[in-house]
Amino acid sequence: MCGRFAVTLPQDAMAQLFEAAPANDLPDVPNYNVCPTNAVHTVTFQDGHRRLSPMRWGFIPHWYKKPNDGPLLINARAETIAEKPAFRAACRERRAVIIATGFYEWTRDGDTRLPWYITRTDGAPLAFAAVWQGWSAKDSNETLRTAAIVTTGANAPMSAIHHRMPVILDPDDISLWLGEQGKGAARLMRAAPDDALRWFRVAQTVNSNRASGPELIEPFDD
């Protein structure tokens, strides 16, 4: 799964790399501790153009009467996304990319949670496959755009830390995932190659969702 991540890429660099027109209300960067329900940077393809815009991390199905009317859906499993009522329409019609620099996972040493910071081996930004949903309360005309990261079974190296991982798109696959070219996006919902990621231990400070600052992603030697 993916439950916390960091994004340090400047907004103008995001717009240039992903060839997307930026919105005026993008979340502040850098953010070394992006948590569920935070606003995240997403790329979508709408009306013939890519757009870089904020969405709430935590997909809200259309039948929820309020945002906390059910489980917080921050991840969508690739194996069942096409069948689950919450996600099946979105995986066909509303796919997105969530931009990150790295993400966190935890292992355990007894009762102690040990955090690891995971990035691309080549240093490029992470493009998480995502799905999104517009949601609004019955008594409101304002629509909240919400998203979930698609996850899959971990590749062999990553399974030493966690049995699942986010679906990470190669740059050449982003167009297909966003729906810019035909069908076949389902084949992209797979684990990254074994050599795609690297990771290292970081301090337990990040165990708190209130923690912030660049020291969260610095290597920690215990």
C-alpha positions in Angstrom: 0.0 0.0 0.0 1.0 3.6 0.0 0.0 5.6 3.1 2.4 8.5 3.2 4.7 10.2 0.7 6.8 13.2 0.0 6.8 15.7 -2.9 9.7 18.2 -3.4 9.4 19.0 -7.1 8.7 22.7 -7.8 5.3 23.2 -9.3 6.6 24.7 -12.5 8.9 21.7 -13.0 5.8 19.4 -12.5 3.9 21.3 -15.2 6.8 21.1 -17.6 7.7 17.4 -17.0 4.1 16.2 -17.3 3.2 18.7 -20.0 0.2 19.9 -18.0 -1.4 23.3 -17.5 -1.2 24.2 -13.8 -4.1 25.3 -11.6 -3.7 28.4 -9.4 -4.5 26.6 -6.2 -1.9 23.8 -6.1 -0.7 22.5 -2.7 2.5 24.1 -1.4 5.8 22.3 -2.0 8.0 20.9 -0.7 5.9 18.7 1.6 7.9 15.9 3.2 4.9 14.2 4.9 1.9 14.1 2.6 -0.9 12.3 4.6 -4.3 11.0 3.7 -7.0 13.8 3.2 -4.2 16.2 2.2 -4.4 17.9 -1.2 -2.1 16.2 -3.7 -0.8 17.2 -7.1 -2.6 15.3 -9.9 -2.4 15.2 -13.6 -5.6 14.4 -15.6 -6.5 14.5 -19.3 -9.7 16.5 -19.9 -11.2 18.2 -22.9 -8.1 17.4 -25.0 -5.6 18.9 -22.5 -3.5 17.7 -19.5 -4.2 19.6 -16.3 -2.2 19.8 -13.1 -4.6 20.3 -10.3 -5.2 19.6 -6.6 -7.3 16.7 -5.3 -8.1 15.4 -1.9 -6.2 12.1 -1.2 -9.0 9.9 -0.2 -11.5 8.8 -2.8 -15.2 9.5 -1.8 -17.7 7.3 -3.6 -20.7 9.2 -5.0 -23.1 7.6 -2.5 -21.4 8.9 0.6 -23.6 11.5 2.2 -20.5 13.1 3.9 -16.8 12.6 3.4 -16.4 10.3 6.5 -19.5 8.3 5.7 -17.4 5.1 5.2 -13.9 3.9 5.0 -11.1 6.3 3.9 -10.2 5.0 0.5 -6.6 6.1 -0.1 -5.7 3.1 -2.2 -7.4 1.0 -4.8 -6.3 -2.6 -5.4 -5.4 -3.3 -9.0 -6.7 -6.8 -8.8 -10.3 -5.8 -7.9 -10.5 -2.1 -9.1 -12.7 -3.0 -12.1 -15.2 -4.9 -9.9 -15.5 -2.7 -6.8 -18.5 -0.4 -6.9 -16.5 2.5 -5.6 -13.9 2.3 -8.3 -15.2 0.5 -11.4 -16.5 3.5 -13.3 -13.4 5.6 -12.3 -10.9 3.0 -13.6 -12.6 3.2 -17.0 -13.4 7.0 -17.2 -11.4 8.9 -14.6 -7.8 8.0 -14.3 -5.1 10.3 -13.0 -1.4 10.5 -12.0 -0.4 11.6 -8.5 3.1 13.1 -8.4 5.5 12.2 -5.7 9.3 12.3 -5.0 9.3 9.3 -2.7 7.0 7.3 -0.4 7.3 5.7 3.0 6.8 2.1 4.2 7.3 0.5 7.5 8.8 -2.7 8.9 8.6 -3.9 12.5 11.2 -4.7 15.0 9.1 -6.1 17.8 6.7 -3.3 18.7 8.8 -0.7 17.0 7.8 0.6 13.6 10.8 1.3 11.4 10.2 3.7 8.5 11.9 3.4 5.0 11.9 6.1 2.3 11.6 4.8 -1.2 12.4 6.6 -4.5 13.1 5.8 -8.1 16.6 4.5 -8.7 17.1 7.0 -11.5 16.1 10.0 -9.4 13.1 10.8 -11.5 9.7 11.8 -9.9 7.2 9.1 -9.1 4.1 9.0 -11.2 1.5 7.0 -9.2 -1.4 5.5 -11.1 -4.6 6.9 -9.6 -8.3 7.1 -10.1 -10.5 10.1 -9.1 -14.1 11.0 -8.3 -16.0 14.3 -8.0 -18.2 14.4 -4.9 -20.6 16.9 -3.5 -23.0 17.0 -0.6 -26.7 17.1 -1.5 -27.0 20.6 0.0 -23.9 22.0 -1.7 -23.1 23.1 -5.3 -19.4 22.7 -4.6 -17.7 19.6 -5.9 -14.8 18.0 -4.1 -12.3 16.2 -6.4 -10.9 13.1 -4.6 -8.4 10.4 -5.6 -7.0 7.1 -4.7 -3.6 5.5 -5.5 -3.7 2.2 -7.4 -1.7 -0.5 -5.7 -0.5 -4.0 -6.7 1.5 -6.9 -5.3 5.1 -5.9 -4.5 8.0 -7.0 -6.7 10.6 -9.3 -5.2 12.9 -6.7 -3.7 10.1 -4.5 -2.4 8.4 -7.5 -0.7 11.2 -7.4 1.9 9.5 -4.2 3.2 5.9 -4.6 2.3 3.7 -7.1 0.3 2.2 -4.3 -1.8 3.4 -1.3 -3.6 1.9 1.6 -5.6 1.6 1.2 -9.4 4.4 3.4 -10.7 4.0 4.5 -14.3 6.9 4.9 -16.7 7.0 8.2 -18.5 6.1 6.5 -21.8 3.0 4.9 -20.3 1.4 8.0 -18.8 -0.4 8.9 -22.0 -2.1 5.5 -22.1 -3.0 5.6 -18.5 -4.6 9.0 -18.8 -6.7 7.9 -21.7 -5.0 10.0 -24.4 -4.6 7.0 -26.6 -7.0 4.1 -27.0 -7.5 1.2 -24.7 -5.1 -1.1 -22.8 -4.5 0.8 -19.6 -5.3 -2.3 -17.5 -1.9 -3.9 -18.5 -0.1 -1.0 -16.8 -1.4 -2.1 -13.3 1.7 -4.2 -12.5 4.6 -4.0 -10.1 7.6 -1.9 -11.1 10.7 -3.7 -12.4 13.0 -5.1 -9.7 15.6 -2.5 -10.3 13.3 0.5 -10.5 13.4 1.6 -6.8 15.8 2.1 -4.0 15.2 2.7 -0.3 16.9 3.5 3.0 15.9 3.8 6.6 14.8 7.2 7.9 14.3 8.4 11.4 11.2 7.4 13.3 10.2 11.1 13.4 8.0 10.4 10.3 5.9 8.0 12.3 3.9 11.1 13.3 1.6 12.6 10.7 2.4 16.0 12.2 6.1 15.8 11.5 7.6 18.0 8.8 10.9 19.1 7.3 13.6 17.8 5.0 15.2 15.7 7.8 12.3 13.3 7.3 13.9 12.0 4.1 17.5 11.9 5.3 19.2 8.5 5.7 19.2 7.3 9.2 21.9 5.0 10.6 21.0 3.3 13.8 
